[in-house]
């Protein structure tokens, strides 16, 4: 019994958190426009990359790395340019970033539903030298058969 890699993907551009639902004066809920446009663009890209493959239907473990653009204050530290990735303990919170990625994967029909995820691992970084902002994810499926 083991985990088998079933899908790897990359979302281009700086990670965007799932916005909190907003409400109109009449009480109707809506998603903020910045989050909605990011999600719609990423879903369209993921569907095109996925092709006609049927959705995965199993038990999943997901690993995600969020890579944000560096701020100006991180470009030089003690006169030296740090080369590697740097941990990013700032807002938006990692759980809101995670919600966006899981929704994009579900709406892209890569898997049946995100309720099948039983294990998560997330990391939040500033980009390393010569890296562009993006989000990487890997989906592993539980296999009862010995590999």
C-alpha positions as a printed NumPy array, in Angstrom:
array([[  0.   ,   0.   ,   0.   ],
       [  1.413,   3.361,  -1.005],
       [  0.847,   6.816,  -2.49 ],
       [  1.205,   7.081,  -6.266],
       [  1.721,  10.412,  -8.046],
       [ -1.286,  10.966, -10.317],
       [ -1.107,  14.627, -11.315],
       [  1.222,  17.623, -11.109],
       [  0.282,  21.147, -12.041],
       [  1.401,  24.746, -11.923],
       [ -0.73 ,  27.872, -11.637],
       [  1.064,  30.811, -13.267],
       [  1.292,  34.175, -11.556],
       [  1.294,  35.285,  -7.922],
       [ -0.871,  33.136,  -5.642],
       [ -4.285,  34.618,  -4.838],
       [ -6.29 ,  33.762,  -1.729],
       [ -9.933,  32.795,  -1.819],
       [-11.734,  35.985,  -0.872],
       [-14.278,  36.04 ,   1.894],
       [-17.833,  36.056,   0.584],
       [-19.314,  39.541,   0.384],
       [-22.998,  40.347,   0.634],
       [-25.161,  42.811,  -1.238],
       [-27.674,  45.008,   0.6  ],
       [-30.319,  42.452,  -0.344],
       [-28.291,  39.678,   1.33 ],
       [-27.033,  37.925,  -1.814],
       [-23.509,  36.484,  -1.466],
       [-20.8  ,  36.991,  -4.093],
       [-17.055,  36.371,  -4.479],
       [-14.773,  39.438,  -4.774],
       [-13.882,  40.182,  -8.413],
       [-10.096,  39.744,  -8.045],
       [-10.493,  36.21 ,  -6.662],
       [-13.188,  35.32 ,  -9.193],
       [-11.189,  36.454, -12.229],
       [ -8.038,  34.635, -10.994],
       [-10.006,  31.437, -10.416],
       [-11.802,  31.604, -13.783],
       [ -8.515,  32.128, -15.661],
       [ -6.723,  29.308, -13.823],
       [ -9.667,  26.892, -14.291],
       [ -9.678,  27.557, -18.05 ],
       [ -5.906,  26.973, -18.224],
       [ -6.094,  23.776, -16.15 ],
       [ -8.955,  22.353, -18.242],
       [ -6.984,  22.985, -21.434],
       [ -3.87 ,  21.316, -19.957],
       [ -5.849,  18.348, -18.604],
       [ -7.419,  17.455, -21.919],
       [-10.152,  14.822, -22.085],
       [ -8.898,  12.669, -19.207],
       [-11.661,  11.613, -16.789],
       [-11.558,  13.028, -13.224],
       [ -9.518,  11.113, -10.657],
       [-11.71 ,   9.187,  -8.231],
       [ -9.853,   7.943,  -5.159],
       [ -8.322,   9.019,  -1.868],
       [ -5.745,  11.795,  -2.214],
       [ -2.748,  13.436,  -0.591],
       [ -1.891,  16.924,  -1.897],
       [  1.384,  18.85 ,  -1.668],
       [  1.351,  22.56 ,  -2.54 ],
       [  4.075,  25.219,  -2.731],
       [  3.08 ,  28.873,  -3.01 ],
       [  5.77 ,  31.163,  -4.455],
       [  5.141,  34.904,  -4.136],
       [  7.145,  37.721,  -5.723],
       [  9.806,  39.17 ,  -3.443],
       [  9.206,  42.507,  -1.819],
       [ 11.755,  45.298,  -2.298],
       [ 12.903,  44.943,   1.304],
       [ 13.962,  41.328,   0.627],
       [ 15.991,  42.076,  -2.481],
       [ 19.047,  43.125,  -0.511],
       [ 19.914,  41.825,   2.914],
       [ 23.157,  43.152,   4.449],
       [ 24.255,  44.21 ,   0.985],
       [ 23.893,  40.665,  -0.377],
       [ 21.191,  39.208,  -2.572],
       [ 19.696,  36.077,  -0.956],
       [ 19.557,  33.453,  -3.709],
       [ 17.126,  30.815,  -2.478],
       [ 13.516,  30.811,  -1.439],
       [ 12.561,  32.588,   1.777],
       [  9.697,  31.577,   4.088],
       [  6.721,  33.948,   3.861],
       [  4.848,  34.253,   7.191],
       [  2.44 ,  36.981,   6.036],
       [ -1.105,  37.516,   4.844],
       [ -2.908,  36.162,   2.987],
       [ -3.123,  33.175,   5.271],
       [ -2.007,  29.845,   3.864],
       [ -5.448,  28.293,   4.486],
       [ -7.109,  30.859,   2.195],
       [ -4.472,  30.237,  -0.482],
       [ -5.125,  26.515,  -0.116],
       [ -8.904,  26.936,  -0.54 ],
       [ -8.351,  28.678,  -3.866],
       [ -6.121,  25.895,  -5.227],
       [ -8.484,  23.112,  -4.127],
       [-11.44 ,  24.923,  -5.75 ],
       [ -9.501,  25.394,  -8.989],
       [ -8.579,  21.686,  -9.088],
       [-12.202,  20.683,  -8.428],
       [-13.691,  23.059, -11.009],
       [-11.075,  21.923, -13.549],
       [-12.423,  18.386, -13.071],
       [ -9.006,  16.961, -12.272],
       [-10.644,  15.023,  -9.446],
       [-14.235,  14.253,  -8.518],
       [-14.281,  16.42 ,  -5.384],
       [-11.874,  17.858,  -2.823],
       [-13.66 ,  15.983,  -0.027],
       [-11.493,  13.01 ,  -1.079],
       [ -8.341,  14.754,   0.214],
       [ -7.14 ,  13.133,   3.453],
       [ -3.632,  14.622,   3.709],
       [ -2.283,  18.108,   2.929],
       [  1.17 ,  19.635,   2.928],
       [  1.599,  23.346,   2.121],
       [  4.58 ,  25.701,   2.015],
       [  4.521,  29.47 ,   1.54 ],
       [  7.648,  31.182,   0.131],
       [  9.005,  34.267,  -1.512],
       [ 10.562,  33.305,  -4.856],
       [ 14.209,  32.473,  -5.154],
       [ 16.555,  34.251,  -7.53 ],
       [ 15.453,  33.905, -11.181],
       [ 12.034,  32.468, -10.214],
       [  8.659,  33.825, -11.239],
       [  5.679,  33.788,  -8.878],
       [  3.536,  30.643,  -9.224],
       [  1.854,  27.801,  -7.354],
       [  2.982,  24.173,  -7.693],
       [  0.848,  21.22 ,  -6.66 ],
       [  1.117,  17.436,  -6.717],
       [ -1.761,  15.001,  -6.259],
       [ -1.031,  11.508,  -4.945],
       [ -3.601,   8.725,  -4.916],
       [ -3.725,   5.989,  -2.297],
       [ -3.143,   2.566,  -3.815],
       [ -4.079,  -0.616,  -1.975],
       [ -1.864,  -2.636,  -4.277],
       [  1.827,  -2.993,  -3.496],
       [  3.9  ,  -1.035,  -5.976]])
